[in-house]
Amino acid sequence: MIRVGILTSGGDCQGLNAAIRGVGKALYLKFGNEVSIYGIRDGYRGLIENDTYLMKPADFSGIINLGGTILGTSRTPFKMLNSGTDEANAKIENMKKTYKKLALDCLVILGGNGTHKTANLLRKEGLNLVTLPKTIDNDLWGTDITFGFHSAVAVAANVLDSIHTTATSHGRVFVVEVMGHKAGWMTLYAGIAGSANAILLPEIPYNIDVFADMIKERTKRGKRFSIIAVAEGALDQDEAKLSKKEFKAKRAAETQYPSIAYRIAHDLEERTGHETRVAVPGHIQRGGAPVAYDRLLSTRFGAAAAELIAEKNYGRMVAIVKNKLTSVPLEEVAGKLKTVPTDFEVIQTARDIGISFGDR
């Protein structure tokens, strides 16, 4: 008998249920009645509190098209677990106790950057783990693509599509804020697909005057509107020169702006005289059914995880590298961020069709 636990941690996204389904169906096919799969509710919280249940084959049916996660999720910050305090140590011990109480052979963990740092911590504590790369931000090191990314891009691109009609009707400038604090993958892809006139990424600090000049030039050419896709983590060229502490203090002092998109909108309206509005789709980007690409990708990842378990090849994350399904050591993934290279071919594609990044 083989016993496997499974949990989803961190922010939810499209494709989680498809991945869970892929793991379950592949395990049942490999081991039949000789496998028991335990669902762990609400991420690491469930592992800490032993909030678990024995799943049935029926639990893995009819969920490939469902958004969110049937297991529930929560955020358990790695910093808190790695702080060395008595409380943190107790939580780690409780996770190990739950693992041992269920007599698990392996724990399957679906998550992003923070989730993988905690997973690596548990690996060091002696737990057998296999992980799957989940994040709409596509910023997880070691894999070319994460599931949830393409679905979220589709939502953001649809928002940009919809903004076009109202922007054209009113002759306005719209600043659309796309999720992505530290990496601009979503904004880059959605901005191109949604026909944005400008894209702001955390990786390319901007000059607000470049955008103002762009809008003025478009007006001269008879364009009534402009649409700018802005990543949550976008910053200007002056901010890029600040230390982390100085940057946080500067942003904290800007209480008049709920987020960077509002400051950009204010600055553009002030410089151009164009009526400017902000649209923030927010968590809508995480919701809804996964697109077909993510259903396929999640299923492939789930089946690959089952194969690693069958081989007892633990301590690895399933990945796509150069379009091939593979796996990478967990310790190589944890704590590393995959940002958009400034010389990325897709950035050049955007420049080639006239999209501005505000740097020149």
C-alpha positions in Angstrom: 0.0 0.0 0.0 1.3 3.5 -0.9 -0.1 6.5 0.9 0.1 10.0 -0.7 -1.0 13.4 0.7 -1.8 16.3 -1.5 -2.2 20.0 -0.8 -2.5 23.4 -2.5 -0.9 26.4 -1.0 -0.7 30.2 -1.6 -2.9 32.1 -4.0 -5.3 30.1 -6.0 -5.4 29.9 -9.8 -7.0 28.2 -12.7 -5.7 24.6 -13.3 -5.3 23.5 -9.7 -8.2 21.1 -9.9 -7.0 19.8 -13.2 -3.6 19.1 -11.7 -5.1 17.4 -8.7 -7.2 15.3 -11.0 -4.1 14.4 -13.0 -2.2 13.2 -9.9 -5.2 11.2 -8.6 -6.2 9.5 -11.9 -2.6 8.5 -12.7 -1.9 7.1 -9.2 -5.1 5.0 -9.3 -4.2 3.7 -12.7 -0.7 2.8 -11.5 -1.5 1.3 -8.1 -5.2 0.5 -8.2 -6.5 -0.4 -4.8 -3.0 -0.2 -3.4 -3.0 3.6 -3.1 -4.6 5.9 -0.6 -4.7 9.6 -1.3 -5.3 12.0 1.5 -6.5 15.5 0.8 -5.1 18.2 3.1 -7.4 21.2 3.5 -6.3 24.8 3.1 -2.6 24.3 2.4 0.0 24.1 5.1 -2.6 25.1 7.7 -4.2 21.7 7.2 -0.9 20.0 7.5 -0.2 21.9 10.7 -3.6 21.1 12.2 -4.0 17.6 10.7 -7.1 18.8 8.8 -7.2 15.9 6.3 -9.5 13.4 4.7 -9.3 10.2 2.7 -10.2 11.0 -0.9 -12.2 8.7 -3.2 -11.8 8.2 -6.9 -15.0 10.1 -7.4 -13.3 13.2 -5.9 -11.1 13.4 -9.0 -13.9 13.3 -11.5 -15.6 16.3 -13.2 -13.1 18.8 -11.9 -10.8 19.5 -14.9 -12.7 22.6 -15.9 -13.2 24.0 -12.3 -11.3 27.1 -11.2 -10.0 27.4 -7.7 -9.1 24.3 -5.7 -11.4 21.6 -4.1 -8.8 21.3 -1.3 -8.9 24.9 -0.3 -5.8 27.0 0.1 -4.2 29.6 2.4 -1.0 31.6 2.8 1.5 30.4 5.4 4.4 32.8 5.0 7.8 31.1 4.8 9.4 33.8 6.9 7.1 32.9 9.7 7.9 29.2 9.5 11.6 29.9 9.1 11.9 32.4 11.9 13.3 30.0 14.5 10.8 31.0 17.2 9.1 28.4 19.4 5.8 29.0 17.6 7.5 28.4 14.2 9.3 25.3 15.3 6.1 23.9 16.8 4.3 24.4 13.5 7.1 22.5 11.6 6.9 19.7 14.1 3.1 19.5 13.8 3.5 19.2 10.0 5.9 16.4 10.5 3.6 14.7 13.0 0.7 14.9 10.5 2.9 13.4 7.8 3.9 10.5 10.1 0.4 10.0 11.5 -1.0 9.5 8.0 2.0 7.2 7.3 2.6 9.0 4.1 5.1 7.8 1.5 5.0 11.1 -0.3 3.4 14.6 -0.1 2.4 16.3 -3.3 2.5 20.1 -3.0 1.0 22.5 -5.6 2.2 26.1 -5.3 4.4 29.0 -6.2 7.5 30.7 -4.8 6.6 30.9 -1.1 5.1 27.4 -1.2 8.3 26.0 -2.7 10.5 27.6 -0.1 8.4 25.9 2.6 8.4 22.6 0.7 12.2 22.7 0.6 12.2 23.3 4.3 10.1 20.2 4.8 12.4 18.3 2.4 15.3 19.2 4.7 13.3 17.9 7.6 13.1 14.5 6.0 9.7 14.4 4.2 9.4 12.9 0.8 8.0 15.5 -1.6 7.0 16.1 -5.2 5.9 19.5 -6.2 4.0 21.1 -9.1 4.6 24.7 -10.3 1.5 26.8 -9.9 1.4 30.6 -10.3 -0.4 33.0 -12.5 2.8 35.1 -12.4 5.0 32.5 -14.2 7.9 33.6 -12.0 8.9 30.2 -10.6 12.5 29.3 -11.3 13.2 26.0 -13.0 10.3 25.8 -15.4 9.6 27.6 -18.6 5.9 27.8 -17.8 3.6 27.4 -14.8 0.0 26.3 -14.9 -2.5 29.1 -14.3 -0.4 31.6 -16.2 -2.1 31.3 -19.6 -5.6 31.4 -18.1 -4.8 34.6 -16.1 -3.3 36.1 -19.2 -6.5 35.3 -21.1 -8.6 37.1 -18.5 -6.3 40.2 -18.4 -6.3 40.3 -22.3 -10.1 40.2 -22.3 -10.1 43.1 -19.9 -7.9 45.1 -22.2 -10.2 44.2 -25.2 -13.2 45.4 -23.3 -11.5 48.7 -22.3 -10.8 49.5 -25.9 -14.5 50.2 -26.7 -15.1 52.5 -23.8 -11.7 54.2 -24.2 -12.5 54.9 -27.9 -16.0 56.1 -27.2 -14.9 58.7 -24.6 -11.5 59.5 -26.0 -9.8 58.6 -22.7 -6.5 57.2 -21.6 -6.9 54.0 -19.6 -4.3 52.6 -17.2 -5.0 48.9 -16.6 -3.3 47.3 -13.7 -2.3 43.7 -14.2 -1.2 41.3 -11.4 2.6 40.8 -11.0 4.5 42.4 -8.1 8.1 41.3 -8.9 7.8 39.9 -12.5 6.1 41.2 -15.5 5.3 38.1 -17.5 1.5 38.5 -17.2 1.6 42.2 -18.2 3.9 41.5 -21.1 1.8 38.7 -22.6 -1.6 40.3 -21.9 -0.4 43.7 -23.0 0.6 42.4 -26.4 -2.5 40.1 -26.8 -4.8 42.9 -25.6 -3.3 45.5 -28.0 -2.0 47.9 -25.3 -0.1 50.9 -26.6 2.3 50.8 -23.7 3.5 48.2 -21.2 5.1 48.8 -17.8 7.1 46.0 -16.3 9.0 45.8 -13.0 12.1 44.8 -15.0 12.1 48.0 -17.1 11.9 51.1 -15.0 9.9 53.8 -16.9 10.1 57.5 -17.5 6.6 59.1 -17.2 7.5 61.7 -19.8 8.1 59.1 -22.4 4.5 57.9 -22.0 3.2 61.5 -22.0 5.0 62.2 -25.3 3.6 58.9 -26.7 0.1 60.0 -25.9 0.6 63.5 -27.4 2.0 61.9 -30.6 -1.0 59.5 -30.8 -3.3 62.5 -30.5 -1.5 64.3 -33.4 -2.1 61.2 -35.5 -5.9 61.3 -34.7 -6.0 58.6 -32.1 -8.7 59.4 -29.5 -7.5 57.0 -26.9 -4.4 55.3 -25.4 -4.3 52.1 -23.2 -1.4 51.3 -20.9 -1.0 47.9 -19.2 0.8 48.3 -15.9 2.2 45.6 -13.7 1.5 46.0 -10.0 5.3 46.1 -9.4 6.1 48.8 -12.0 8.5 51.5 -10.9 10.0 54.6 -12.4 13.6 55.2 -13.2 14.2 57.4 -10.1 12.7 54.7 -7.8 14.9 52.1 -9.4 17.9 54.0 -7.9 16.6 53.8 -4.4 17.5 51.2 -1.8 14.8 48.7 -0.8 14.2 50.6 2.4 14.0 54.0 0.7 11.6 52.6 -2.0 9.2 51.2 0.7 9.2 54.5 2.5 8.5 56.5 -0.6 5.6 54.3 -1.6 4.2 54.3 2.0 4.2 58.1 1.9 2.1 58.2 -1.3 -1.2 57.6 0.6 -3.2 59.4 -2.1 -2.6 56.6 -4.5 -4.1 53.2 -3.8 -1.6 51.6 -6.2 1.0 52.5 -8.9 -1.7 52.6 -11.6 -3.4 55.6 -9.9 -0.2 57.5 -9.6 0.6 56.9 -13.3 -2.9 58.0 -14.3 -2.6 61.2 -12.2 0.8 62.0 -13.7 -0.3 61.4 -17.3 -3.5 63.5 -17.0 -1.4 66.3 -15.5 1.1 66.2 -18.3 -1.2 65.6 -21.3 -4.5 67.1 -20.3 -6.3 63.9 -21.4 -9.0 62.5 -19.2 -7.4 59.4 -17.7 -9.0 56.4 -15.9 -7.8 53.4 -14.0 -9.1 49.8 -14.3 -8.0 47.2 -11.8 -9.3 43.7 -12.6 -7.6 42.3 -9.5 -8.5 38.8 -8.4 -10.8 38.3 -11.4 -7.5 37.3 -13.1 -7.2 34.3 -10.7 -10.8 33.2 -11.2 -13.0 31.2 -13.6 -12.3 28.1 -15.6 -8.8 27.2 -16.9 -8.2 27.6 -20.6 -7.6 24.4 -22.6 -3.8 25.0 -22.5 -3.8 25.0 -18.7 -6.1 22.0 -18.5 -3.6 20.0 -20.7 -0.5 21.4 -18.9 -1.9 20.7 -15.4 -2.9 17.2 -16.4 0.6 16.5 -17.8 2.2 17.9 -14.6 -0.1 15.7 -12.4 0.6 12.5 -14.3 4.3 13.3 -14.2 4.1 13.7 -10.4 2.5 10.3 -10.1 5.4 8.8 -12.2 8.0 10.4 -9.8 6.2 8.9 -6.9 6.1 5.5 -8.5 9.9 5.8 -9.1 10.4 7.1 -5.5 12.2 10.0 -7.1 11.4 12.5 -4.4 12.5 16.1 -3.7 11.8 17.3 -7.2 9.5 19.7 -9.0 7.8 18.8 -12.2 8.7 21.3 -14.9 8.6 22.1 -18.6 12.1 23.0 -20.0 12.5 23.7 -23.7 9.0 22.3 -24.4 9.9 19.0 -22.7 8.3 17.5 -19.6 11.0 16.9 -16.9 11.7 17.5 -13.2 14.3 19.6 -11.3 15.7 19.3 -7.8 13.6 21.3 -5.3 16.6 22.9 -3.7 17.4 24.5 -7.1 14.0 26.1 -7.3 13.3 27.3 -3.7 13.9 31.0 -3.1 14.7 31.9 -6.8 12.6 34.3 -8.8 12.3 34.1 -12.6 11.9 37.6 -14.0 11.5 38.8 -17.6 14.9 39.2 -19.2 15.2 42.7 -20.6 16.5 41.2 -23.9 13.7 38.7 -24.1 12.6 38.1 -27.6 8.9 38.8 -26.8 9.9 42.3 -25.5 11.6 42.9 -28.9 8.4 41.7 -30.7 6.4 44.3 -28.7 8.9 47.1 -29.6 8.9 46.0 -33.3 5.1 46.7 -33.5 5.4 50.1 -31.7 4.6 49.2 -28.1 6.4 51.5 -25.6 8.0 50.4 -22.4 8.6 53.9 -21.2 12.4 53.6 -21.2 13.1 55.3 -24.5 
